[in-house]
């Protein structure tokens, strides 16, 4: 696969995840946040664990069983979860979608 295609996939997934996060953050009155690949869930967005559960539901709703956010988090140490960036989630989603498409 061409690198430009992978980049396009990442851009599309980033746009999807950004939309999900903005929907989630809207409940807190946060609407004009810049969300990019280096944005952290904990430090930058100040998401709580319940917010990650909600995000997992949004991801499942959008991507179905092809993306398992809970399993992704379960494979991490606590510090990794605290430092989790949007970019790392985007990479996981892109990888999961490609793996699901290959099978």
N, C-alpha and C positions, 0 to 999 in steps of 0.2 A: 504494500500500500504506500502511496506517495506521502511524504511528510506533510504536504499541504492539505491532504485529505484528513490526516490525523489532527492537524491544527484546526481545520474546519469543524471536525467532530468535537474537539475541546471547546471551541467557541460556542457551538450550539448547546452543549451540555452546561457550560458556564451560564449561558443565558437562561436555560431552564432552572438551574439551581438558584440563580440570582432572583428569578421570579418567585420561586418557592420561599426563599428567605425573606423577601420583601413582604409577601403575604403573611408570613409568620410574625415579622417584626411590626407590621401594621397594628397588631393588637396592642403593642406598647407605645403606639404613637410615633414610631420611627418609620419615616417614609423616604427620606432623601439621603440614605446612606450609600456611599460608594462601596460596592462589593466586587472585589477582584480576586485573582488567584492567590494573592498573599494575605488576604483577609482571614483572621483567625476567628473561630466560632466563639471562643471563650473571651479572649482579651478585647477584640475589636467589636464583636457583635453582642458580647455579654449574654450569650445564650445559657440557659440552665439545662439540666439533664432532661427535664420534661419537654423542653423545646426540641431537643434532639430526637425524642420519641415522636413528637409531632412531625418533624422533618422526615423521619423514617417512614411515617405514614404517607406523607406527600410524595416521597420518592417511589414508594410501592404503588401508589395510585397512578403515578405518571409512567413508570417504567415496568410495572408488573413485577413478576418474580425474577426478572433478569438482574435486578440490583437488590442486594441484601445489605442494607446499611447496618443492621444490628450485628450481623456476622462480621462485617468490616470492622466495626468498633470492638467486637469481642476479641479480635486478634491483636489488639493494641494494649500497651501498658498505660496506666493512668496518665503519666506525663505526656505520652503521645496524644491522648485524647484532649488534654488541656491545650496542647500546642497545635491541634488539628487546624489545617488551613482549608479554605474553599478549594484551592488548587489540588490538594491531595484527594479530596472527595471527587472532584471533576475527573482526575486521572483514574480513580477507582471505577467510576460510572462508565467512562469510555472503555476501560479494559473489560468490565463486566458485559457491556453491550456487545463488544467484539467477540468475546468468548461465547455468548449466547447465540450470536449470529453464525458462528463457526460450527456449532453443534447441530 
